[in-house]
Amino acid sequence: MAKVAIIMGSNSDLPVVQGAIDVLKKFGVDFEAHVISAHRTPERAESFAKSAKDSGVKVIIAAAGKAAHLGGVVAAYTTLPVIALPIKSSFMDGLDSLLSMVQMPSGIPVATVGVNGADNAGILAVQMLALSDESLSQKLEVFKKDMAEAVAEKDRMLKAELG
């Protein structure tokens, strides 16, 4: 039973989405992944969204580029949290995707990370799950501590390099 579902508008989005997959694997979170298009397979998007909760999904990450309506369409059909991941396209460097995702109408919230921000999408999904999972919460504490230590080490190295 997957706790996170990752859906992407095209399999060409996988190289970007891989960052979220890697984060979920690092934290030991079960996930599933699908190619679903808001525009080319709208019935599939609706069906997926309506059945995700019953299949055990707790959070949905929706990656899409260009018009990027996948997250919003899915959010319209579910009460599960949806994290939109805008994919950089050749047109407008992903700004079009970002704006399509963050400008949702009242009542249909979609959390949105930065363009190609797959790692943050994965981390945000883990944080949502950690609200009711103490083991994940502890893993996140270690993750944050490790990040802080890595920055402190970079600071020490810079000071040593500069004298």
C-alpha positions in Angstrom: 0.0 0.0 0.0 1.7 3.2 -1.2 1.5 6.2 1.1 2.6 8.6 -1.7 1.5 8.6 -5.3 3.6 10.4 -7.8 1.9 11.2 -11.0 3.4 12.9 -14.0 2.0 14.3 -17.2 4.6 12.4 -19.3 7.3 9.9 -18.8 9.7 12.6 -20.1 9.2 14.1 -16.6 10.8 11.2 -14.9 14.4 12.6 -14.8 13.2 15.5 -12.8 10.7 13.4 -10.7 13.5 11.1 -9.8 14.6 13.5 -7.1 11.3 13.0 -5.2 11.6 9.2 -5.7 15.1 9.2 -4.2 13.9 11.2 -1.2 11.0 8.9 -0.6 13.3 5.9 -0.8 15.8 7.5 1.6 13.1 7.9 4.2 11.7 4.4 3.5 8.3 5.7 2.3 6.2 3.5 0.1 5.2 5.1 -3.2 3.7 4.4 -6.6 4.2 6.3 -9.8 2.0 6.8 -12.8 1.8 8.7 -16.1 -1.5 10.5 -16.1 -2.4 13.5 -18.3 -4.9 16.1 -17.2 -5.6 16.9 -20.8 -5.0 13.7 -22.8 -6.5 11.3 -20.1 -8.8 13.4 -18.1 -11.1 10.4 -17.1 -8.0 8.6 -15.8 -7.0 11.6 -13.8 -10.5 11.8 -12.3 -10.6 8.1 -11.6 -7.2 8.1 -10.0 -8.0 11.0 -7.7 -11.3 9.6 -6.6 -9.8 6.2 -5.7 -6.4 7.2 -4.3 -7.6 7.6 -0.7 -9.3 4.1 -0.7 -6.1 2.6 -2.0 -4.0 3.9 0.9 -2.5 6.9 -0.6 -2.0 9.8 1.9 -0.2 12.4 -0.3 -0.1 13.0 -4.1 2.8 14.6 -5.9 1.7 15.8 -9.3 4.5 16.8 -11.8 3.6 18.5 -15.0 5.0 21.1 -17.4 3.6 23.7 -19.8 -0.1 24.2 -18.9 0.5 22.0 -15.9 -3.1 21.5 -14.8 -2.6 18.0 -13.4 -2.3 18.9 -9.7 -5.3 21.2 -9.8 -7.5 18.6 -11.7 -6.5 15.9 -9.2 -7.1 18.2 -6.2 -10.6 19.0 -7.5 -11.5 15.3 -7.0 -9.8 14.4 -3.7 -9.4 15.6 -0.2 -5.9 14.3 0.0 -3.0 16.9 0.0 -1.6 17.5 -3.4 1.9 18.8 -4.0 2.4 20.3 -7.4 5.9 19.9 -9.0 6.3 22.3 -12.0 8.6 20.9 -14.7 10.8 23.3 -16.6 9.8 23.4 -20.2 11.4 25.0 -23.3 8.7 27.7 -23.1 9.2 30.3 -20.4 11.7 28.1 -18.5 8.9 26.6 -16.4 7.3 29.9 -15.3 4.2 28.9 -17.2 4.0 25.7 -15.2 4.6 27.4 -11.9 1.9 29.9 -12.5 -0.6 27.3 -13.6 0.0 25.5 -10.3 0.1 28.3 -7.8 -2.9 30.2 -9.1 -5.6 27.9 -7.9 -9.1 29.0 -7.3 -10.4 29.3 -3.7 -11.3 25.9 -2.2 -8.9 23.9 -4.3 -5.5 24.3 -2.6 -2.4 22.8 -4.1 0.9 23.1 -2.4 3.6 24.0 -5.0 7.3 23.7 -4.9 9.8 25.5 -7.1 10.4 24.6 -10.8 12.1 21.2 -10.9 12.0 21.1 -7.1 11.5 17.4 -6.9 13.6 17.0 -3.8 11.4 19.5 -1.9 8.3 17.8 -3.1 9.5 14.5 -1.7 10.6 16.2 1.6 7.2 18.0 1.9 5.4 14.7 1.4 7.5 13.1 4.1 6.8 16.0 6.5 3.0 15.6 5.9 3.2 11.9 6.6 5.4 12.5 9.7 2.5 14.3 11.4 1.1 10.9 12.2 4.3 8.8 12.1 6.8 9.3 14.9 9.5 7.2 13.1 9.4 9.5 10.1 9.4 12.5 12.4 12.6 11.3 14.0 14.2 10.7 10.6 13.3 14.2 9.6 15.0 15.5 12.8 18.2 13.7 11.8 17.9 14.9 8.2 17.7 18.6 9.4 20.6 18.1 11.9 22.8 16.5 9.1 22.0 19.5 6.8 23.0 21.9 9.5 26.2 20.0 10.2 27.1 20.0 6.5 26.6 23.8 6.3 28.8 24.3 9.4 31.5 22.1 7.9 31.4 24.1 4.6 31.7 27.3 6.7 34.8 25.8 8.5 36.3 24.9 5.2 35.7 28.3 3.8 37.4 30.0 6.8 40.4 27.7 6.5 40.7 28.4 2.8 40.5 32.1 3.2 42.8 32.2 6.2 
